[in-house]
Amino acid sequence: MTHHDGQRSGRDNGAAGLDPTLMTRESWRIFQIMAEFVEGFERLSPVGPSVSIFGSARKAPDDPDYQRAEATARLLSDAGFSVVSGGGPGIMEAANKGAREGASASIGLNIQLPREQTPNAYQEIALNFRHFFARKVMFVKYASAYVVFPGGFGTLDELAEILTLVQTGKTRRIPVILMGTDYWQGLAQWLEKTMVGAGNADPEDLSLFQVLDEPQAAIDAIFAHYRDRDFEPSPQEREILLNL
């Protein structure tokens, strides 16, 4: 037996020694993932234009960011946009609360987490996810814009996700608005001076987002983006979203 054959045999023996119960659980998890996608598509596809709002779960109702998120969501809702949040507390609660007070749907995409994620009471449509990746698809697939308030790693994750998808052409170009100059300006400067400066992104990539402060300015920026086009995806964009 050659050394190569011995290595292959060892790998085969290792695979044969896997716990069959674990393998069965892994296989059945596929159906759980499928169910999350199917429910998300069925419940969100009829909703119409929507805006996904992100931000910290740790903001209290007396926090200025919470109040700005609530005001922004109310304006969006009255302007005809359903508002989608992560369904939890903090900025997510503010977004759902503002949307519910307005004319359009308040939607929460809840995720099961060990801590921080308690569903808020302002969701009119509530979906529940075990898997972050399925939830992320739902945030992107039906969004006409992203509005991102100050937050932590989860907020940065969602921001990086949409910027990457737009940059690489895996989703359509939508407005990405960072709310709060004091909070986001340092990141914007780092992206320009360090990331673009090192050649790891193109200068035009910085136009994928804008930094604003006032709720009405965010709504104006979204409408400016769609001034010469429809809020609904074009046939070409639908094809892109189909393969998201």
N, C-alpha and C positions, 0 to 999 in steps of 0.2 A: 504493500500500500504506500503510495507516495504521500509526502507531507501535505500536498494540496488535497488529496482524497481524504486524508484524516481530518483536515479542517472541515471539509464538507460534511463528512459523516457526523462530526461533532455537532454541527449546526442542525442536521436532520434529527439527531437524537434529542437535541434541546427542544425542537418544535414538537416532536412526538410526546415529550414529557409535559406539555402545557396542560393545565387544568381544564378539562372539557367543559366544566360549568362556567368558567371564565370565558371561554371561547363562545359558548352559547349566549351568554349575556352580551358580549360584544356584538355578535351577529344581530340579536334582537334590537339592539340600540339603533340600528339603521332605521327600523320602522318608527321608532320614537322621533328620530330626526326628520323623517319624511312627514310625519304627522304635524310637526311644528311648521314646516314649510307650507303644507297644504292648508292648514287653518289660517296661517298668515295671509296667503294669497287670496283665499276665499273671502276673508273678512275685510281686507284692506283694499282690494282692487276696485270695489264700488265707491270708495270714499271720495275720489276726486282730488283736486290739488291739495297738497298738504305741505307743512313745514315742520321739520324735525328740530326740536330744541334740546340742547344739552347743557349741563352744568353740574355743579357740586350738589351732592346729596346732603351736605352738612349745613346748608344755609337756612336760618330761621326766618319766619315771616317778617320780622322787623329789620332784616338785612336789606340794604339798598339793592343788592343784586337780585334778591328774591322779588322785591317790588318792581324792579325793571323788567324781570322775566314775566311777571304776571301782567304788567301793562303791555308788553310786547305781544304776548299771546292773545290778549283781549283784542288788540288792534288787528292782528292777523285773522282771528276768528270772525270779527265783524267785516273784514275785507273779503271773506269767502274762503279762507284757507282752514282746513282741518289742522289741528295742532297735535303732533306726535311727540311724546316724551318717553323716558324710560320707566315711567309709572311709579317711581319711588318718591321719597321725600325731597326737601330742599328745592332746588331749581326745577326739578321735575314736577313737584307738586304745584309750584307757582305757575308753570306752563299749563298744566291741566286745569288749574283753577281759573286762570284768565280765559282759557278757551271755553270752558263751560259757561262762563258768564257772557260769552259772546254768541254769535249766531251759528257757528260751525261746530263740528264734532271735536270732542276732547278724547284723545286716544293714548293709551298707555301700553308700552311693550315691556312687561315686567320680566325680571330675571330672578331666579332662585339663587340667593347668595347667603353665606354664613352670617353676614352682618350688613348693616346699613340699608338693605333693600326691604322696606316695608311698603306695601302698595298704598298709594294715597287715595283719598275718598272722592276725587274729582274726575275720575275716568268714566266716560260714557261707553267707550269700547275698550275692553281690557283683554290683552292676550298674555299668556304666560309661557315663558321659555326656560328650558334647562341649559341650552347651548348658546353661547355668545355669538357664534358665527351665524346661526339662523336668525337671531335677533338683528344682527347687523345688516343682513340683506333686507329685512323689512324696513329698517330706518332709511336705507338708500333708495330702494326700488320705487317707492311712490312719492319721494320727496321732490318738491319744486325748489326748495332752499334748505340750507342748514343755518341755524342761529346758535352760536356757541357762547355761553356765558362762562365766567370763571369756574374752574373745576380742577379735579385731580387727574390721576392716571387714566381713569375711565373716560373722562372728557377728552384728554389728549389722544387716547386710542381712537375714539370716534372721529376726531378732527383729522388725524393722520390717515385714517381709512378713506375718508371722502376725498381728501386732497390727492392721495395715491390713485384712487379709482378715476378721478377726473384727469389727472396728469397722464395716465397711461391709456386713456380712451376706453376704459372698461365700463364707464357710465357716462351719461350726458353731462354737459357743463351746466351747473346750477350755481346760484349765489351761495357763497360761504362767508358768513358774517361773524366776526369775533366781537362780542359786546364787552367793552370796557378797556379803554386805552391804557389806563394805568396797569392793568393786569397783563395785557397781551403785547404791549409795545416792545417789551424786552425780548420776547420770542420772535416777533417780526424783525427786529434788528439783528438778532442772532442768525435768523434764516438768510437775511440779506448779506451780512458781513462775513459770516463764517461758512455757512453751507454753500451759498452761491459763490462766495469768494474763493472757496476751495474747489470750485468746479463740480460740486456734487448735485447741483440743480441749476437750471437755466434762469436768467433774470426774469423772463416772462412768466415763470412759475409763481412768482410773487403776486401776480395779478389774479391768481386763483382764489384769493380771499381778500377781504377788506376789514379794517378795524374801525368800529363805530361806538358811539356812546348812548345815543338817545333812541328809545323805542320807535318813534316816528321815522327816524333816519333809516332804521333797518327796513321798515315797510317800504319806504320810498326807494331804497336800493333794490329791493326785490322787484318792484313794479318797473323800475328803470331797466332791469335786465330783460324783462319780458315785453318791453315796449313794442318791439317789432316782431314778436313771435308769440305763439300760443303757450299757455301754461302746460297743456298736455304734451307729452312727447310726440315728436314726429314719427312717421313710419320707420325711418332709419334708426332713430333713438330707441324705439320700441324693440327693434331687433337686438340692439346692444343690451338693453335691459333684460331681454329674454335670456341672454347668455351671461348675466351678471354672476 
